[in-house]
Amino acid sequence: MWGIWAALTVAAIGLILALGTDMPFWDDWSDMVSFYAGVLPVDAGTLWLPHNEHHIPLSRLILMGLARATDHDLRAGAVFNAVALSAASALLLRSARNVDGRLRLADCALPLLLLHWGQYVTILWSYQVHAALLVLIASALLALLSRRPDPPPPRSIIAFGTGLLTLPLCQAAGIALAPLLAAWCGVVGVLGLRSPEPARRRAGWAALALAAAAIVLAALAYVPPRWETAGDPTRVLWWSAVMLSTAFGMTERVSPFALVLLPVVAATLMLATGALLLHVIRTQPRERLRAVGLGLFLLAFLGLALGIAWGRRDMALSNRYPVLAAPFFCAVYLSWRRYGPGRSGGLVCAAMCALLVMLAPWNAAAGLDFARHRAEIASAFERDVYAGVPMEGLVSRYVPELHHARVTLRRGLVNLRNAEIGVFRHIVGGPR
């Protein structure tokens, strides 16, 4: 299993090094380019500025540090994403091993969920640091939730609370996740206060304080969405299942069979896992705290899927979402790995692994196509710059390939040219 994990990690980084580019892309132009060019200073006020409905101060800090360390080579951010996803899958593999002291062949489902090439947007696009960071933190919290059935020691409570506080600083998805995960921390706090041991009571107060702080921070970070929302509950439920099904990749679903089958699989696994955890909570008192934690983790990501389906409607099948849906099925896998009765647990885990292996060729092809397309755009842009194509010509040729808005792309090109960054320093024409 560790060999498979290492091979998937090397493959992801290899894709970046072979076909990745240092060309700003999509949201880079409306957000990070102003930081790279020095138009915006790096301080608390600018780092907290919202981007759409997201507050992303942590990813901005990471991207700026990587840009300064690599002379603005944006592939460094993409490598960070791959390493973060690799670290998350390693944490979850250790959680699977802790179930019975060994790894099974089906456990390769965990690194496959996070590192298959259907995650091509996150793997290849440096701006997705905020999503990769959120998944790493969520995976660490999932590992803590599944570690032990009894109340965790103070050190684990502090680690869990710290993770809770960082979630709203990653992106809007962290705002959806933090309150429900804080509820588990609150339960741990109440159990600690009921303990006769002074150390446990102090840990209980710490857990309650961290849970409350995470909820307050999530409220402060909330930005009302500007998108047209869906008013039909049936459509919201369906598109939330579609969003969760992107964890398996195949976001370019030209086949109606794939468009319907994967959401049905996602909904079936969700309902079956919910029933399994409810059964554990009723019948296994010693496992109750751990099962409640896993259930709240699943509910948090289900809430995220419902929020996306409600706020972004048919965009639920976006190629940005596989990375946000993957932790949900990692929790599903670990739940069946630990609590699946008889052979059913092994069968569910094996079926998830088989599905991911079966879809791997399609995901790999999609990742390669995306990488090659972006590389071709970057190469064509560089050729045009060195051929002396003026600013306005570049804007006309590369809208919407680099960004959909002419004004944003033009402003970004001017800023990068004036800051003398990379190939952009050779752009001719346009305002100074």
N, C-alpha and C positions, 0 to 999 in steps of 0.2 A: 504493500500500500504506500509506503513512503517512497518507493521508486516511482510509482504512478504519480504521486504528488509532485515529486521533483521533475518528472518529465513534463507534466502540465505547466509547471512554473517556467521551466526553460523554454517551452514552446511559446508561452505568452510573451516572455521577454524577447525571444528570438523574432517573433512577429513584429515587435516594436522596432528592434534594431535593423531588421531587414527592410521594412516598408513604412515605418513611422516617419513623420515629418515634423519639422519645427515651425510649421506655418500655423498662425492663429486660425481658429475655426469657430464658426457659429458664435456662441456666447462669449468666446474670448474677446471678440471685437467690441462688444458692448460692455464688457466688464474689465478683464485683466489687462487689456492693451493699455488702458490709461495708467495702470500701476507700472507696467513694464517700461513705458515711455517717460515716467516721472511726472506725468500731468497731475496725478493724484499722489499725495504723500502717503506713506505707510504709517498710519497712526490709528488710535482707537476709533476715532470718528469715521474715517473712511473705511476701515475694515468692517465696521458694523453697518455700513450702507446696505440696504436691501437690494437684491437682484431678483426681479420679479417677486415671488413670494418667499424667497430664501434669504436668510442671514448666513453668510459663509465666511466668518472671520478666520477660522482655523485653516481652511483650504487656501485662502488668499495668502496667509502667512507662509504656508508650506510652498506654494507656487512661487512666491517672491524669493524665498530663500534658495530654492532650486534654480530659479532663473539667474540669480546673481552668482551662484556657484558654478554654473555651466555656460555663462555668456549667452543666456537666453535661448538655450536649446530646449524646446518644449518637450522633447522626448523624455527628458528627465522626469517630468510629471507623470507621463504614461508609465514609465518604469516603476515609479512610486505606487501607482495604482495596482500594477501586477504584483508587486511585492506585498502590498496590503492585502490583496485577495488571497495570495499564497499563505500569508501569516494567519488569516482568518480560517482557511481550510485546515491548516496545521492544528490550530486550537481545537477545531471540531473533530478532527481525527483522534486527538488525545481524549476528547470526551467520549467518543465511540469506544475507544480501547478501555476506558475506565468502567464500562458497563460490565464486562466479564473478563477483563485482563488480557484481551487479545483483539487484533484487528481481523476482520473478515473481508473476503473479496468484494462483497457488496458495498463495503465502506468507501470504495472509490467514488461512490455517488456524491460524497461531500466535496472533494476537490473538483469533481466534474461540474457540480452545480455552480461553483464560484469561478472556475477557470476555463470553462469551455469557450470556444471562439464565438459563440453566440453573444458573449459579453464584449463584442468587438468595440462598441462605443466607449465603454469604460476602459478597456485595455489600451486603446490607441489614442484616446483623447485626454490630454493632460488636464483639461478643465474639470473632468469628472473626479478629481481628487476628493471633492466633498462627498460624492457617493461612495467611493471606495473606503474613505475614512469612516463613514457611517456604518458600512457593512463590517469593517474590522471591529469597531466598538460594539456593535450589536452582537457579533459572534463571540466576543469576549464575555459579554453579559450572558449570552446563552450558555457558554461553557461554565460560568459561575452558577447559573440556575440549575444546571444538570449535575453539578459536582457531588452534592451530598443531600440526603433527605432531611437532615435536622437543621436547625438554625445555624447559619454560618458564623465563623469566628469574627472578631472585630476587624481583622485585616481584610477579610473578604467583603465585609460590609462597606468598608471605606473604599475598596476597589470598585465595588458595584455602584456606590453612590457617585464616585468620581466619573465613572462611565455615563451615568444618568445625566450628570451636569454637562457633559460634552455633547450629548446627542443634539440638543437644540442649536448648538453652535456649528453643526455640520451643514444642515440644510433643513427645509421645511418638513421633510420626512421625520426628522428627529423630534419635531414638535408633536407629531402624531404618536410616536412611540413612547416618549418620556412619561406621560401621565399613567398609562397602564403598567409600565414597568416600575414606576414609582409606587404603585399600589402594592406590589409584592414587597418592596423595600419597607413600606409602611407596616405590612403584616409582620415582617421580621422584627420591626421595631416594637410592635405591641407585644409579641412573644418575649422579646428581651426584657421589657418592663415588668412582665409577670414572673420573671425568674428570680429566685432568692439570691443569686450570685451578683455581687456588686459590679463585677466586670461585664456581665451580661446586661445588666440594667443600663450601664453607661453606653454599651454598644447599641442598645435599643433606642436611647435618646439620639445617638448619632444617626442611626438609620432613619428615624422620623424626621430629623432636621434635614438630612440629605434628600429625602423624598419630597419634603415641602419645598426646598430650594429648587429642585428640578422642575416641579410643577410651576413655580413662579417664573423661572427662567423661560420655560416653554411659552407661558402666557406673554411674557415681554417680547419674545422673538416672533410671535405670530404676526403675519402680514395678511390681511384679508385678500383673497384671490380676486383677480380682475377678469377671470374667465367666465364665460357663459356656463351656467351650471345645468345639469340634467335634472328635470323634474319628475321623470318617470321612475319609480322605485324598481320596476322590473329591469329596465335598462341599466340602472346603477348596479344591481346585483349581477347581471350578466357581465358587464364590462369589468367589474371587480374580479370576477373569475378569470376573465381574459388577461387582466393585468398580472394576476398571480401566475398564470400559465406561462408568461414570458420567461419565467425562471428556467424553463427547459430550452429557451432559445426559439428559433423558427419565427422571429418577429415578421419576416417577409412571408406571410402565409398566403400564397397564391392558391393553395388548394382549400376548398371549403371543408374538406374532411379534416385537415389539420386545424383550421380555424375553429371548428366545433369540438373535435375530439380532445384537444389539450385542455381547454377550459372545463370540459366535463370531468376529465381526469383530476384536474386541480380541485374542483368542487367536491368530488367524491372523496379524495384524500383528506380534504379539510373536514368534512362531516364525520368521516370514520375516525379521524384522530381526535376530534372533539368528544365523540362518544367514548373512545378508549380512555381519555384522560378523566372524564367524568366517572367512569367505572372505577378507575384507580383511586380517585378522591373518595368515593363512597366505601370501597372495600379494603383499602390499604392505608390505615391511619398513619403508619410510619412514613409512607411515601407522599403524604398529602401536600406538604409544603413544596416539594419539588414538582409534583404534578400541577399544582396551582401556578407555580412559576412558569412552567412550560405552556400551560394554557393561556396565561396572560401574555406571554411572548407571541403566541399565535394570534390572539385577539388584537394585539397592537399592530401587527402587520396586516391583519384583515382590515382593521380600521384605516390603515394607510391606503390599502387597495380601494376601499369604499370611497375615501376622500378623493383619490385620483379619478375614479369613475364618476363621481359626482361633480368634481370641479373641472375635469378636462374631457369628459364625455368619450367620444370615439378615439381619442388619443391614447387610450389605455394600452394599445398594442405598440407603443413607441419602443424603438430600439434602445432607449435610455433606461428602460425599466427592468430588464432581466436582473441587473445587479441588486435592485431594491426588492425584488420578489424572491431571490435565492435564499436569504436567511429563513424565510417562512418554511420552505421545504427542507432546509437543514434541520429545523426544529421538528418538523413532521417525521423526518427520518430518525432522529435521535429518540423521539417518543416511541416509535414502533420498535426500535432497536432495544430499548430498555423494557417496555411494558407489553409488547405484543404477546398475546397468550398462545402457547403451544408453538405450532409452526407458522402461525399467521404473521408474527413479527418478521421472521426471516423471509417469508414470501413477499411481504410489502416492500421490505428493503431491497430485495433482489429485483422486484419489478421496477422500482424507481431507478436502480442502477442500469437495468437493461434498457429502459426507455431513454436514458441519457446517452448510453453507448450507441443506441440505434440512431439517435438524432445527431450524433457527433459529426458525421460527414457533411450534413446539410449546414450545421453551424460553422464548420470549418470553411466551407465554400463561401458562406455569407461573410465571414470575417476576412477572408482573402480578397473578395470582391470589394469590400469597403476599404480595406487598406490600399489596394492597388488604385482604386479610384481617387482616393485622397492623395496618394503619391503622384499620380498623373497630374492632378490639379496643381500641386506644389511645383512640380517640374515645369509645367507650362507657364506658371506665374513667373518663375525665375527666368525662363527664357525670354519672356516678354519684357521683363525689367531690364535685362542686359541688352535687349535689342532696342531699347530706348522708347518703348511704348509709354506715352505720357500718363499722368495720373488719371485723367478722366477716361482714357481708353482702358486702363486697368479696372477702374470701377465698373465700366459698362460690361467688360468681358467676364468679371468674376462675381457679379450679382446674378443669381443667389448662391453660387457655389461656395463662396467664403462667408457671406452674410446676406440676409434677405433685404436689408435696408441700405440704399445707396448712401444716405447721409452718414450712417454709422461706419460703413466701410471706408468712405472717403476720409472721415475724421481720424479713424485708426491708422490709415496709411500715412496721413500727414504727420501724426504724432510719432509713429515709428521711424519715419524718414528723418524728422527733425532730431530724434534721439540717436540717430545713426546706429540703429540696431540691425544687424545681419544684412540680408539682401535689400532691405527697405531703404537703406542709405543711398542706393543708386537710383531711386525713383526720380524722374524728372517731371517738371511742371507742378502745378498746384500751388496753393498758398504756403507761405513759410511761417 
